[in-house]
């Protein structure tokens, strides 16, 4: 049976999303893109993230959401905003009764590229190759697809 996975790369200005489908150990690209929040106050931007993720869930009907966990940002204000963006995305998934799993950035890179120290370009290239995409996805969308692929790889390892 096919299972859809929603990968989410949260950000207070741009939140990437990627949907893949897994069936018989084959992975297929479904959709990806970015939720770009409006200028203005943080609560308004968080509402846009929540509503955007809720709309994507309604449209694509994934069975699970995989979200990148918080990493240590260079400044506390950035880390706090990132945490709030993650919270808005997770709240939308939980409200839709989706299970949510979280993966550290290094785990995502390791699962997709083979090393936890990969850069954004390497992640994007591997996502493009693995999913046989016709072109390079936007960076935040590529990261979200990588998070979904990380879940597939991690789930496969635990099954077998």
Number of C-alpha atoms within 10 A of each C-alpha: 5 14 14 21 25 32 32 32 28 30 24 24 19 19 26 24 30 29 26 24 21 16 11 8 11 10 17 17 18 14 15 21 19 23 23 16 19 15 9 8 8 16 13 13 22 23 16 22 32 22 16 21 25 20 13 20 20 11 9 15 16 21 18 21 26 29 25 23 16 16 12 8 11 8 8 10 10 14 15 14 17 21 18 18 27 25 16 25 27 26 18 22 24 15 10 16 11 19 13 16 16 18 17 16 22 15 19 28 23 16 20 24 19 14 13 15 13 16 11 13 12 14 23 22 17 18 25 19 13 14 17 11 13 8 9 15 18 14 17 24 27 29 28 30 35 33 34 32 28 24 25 20 16 15 11 11 9 7 7 5
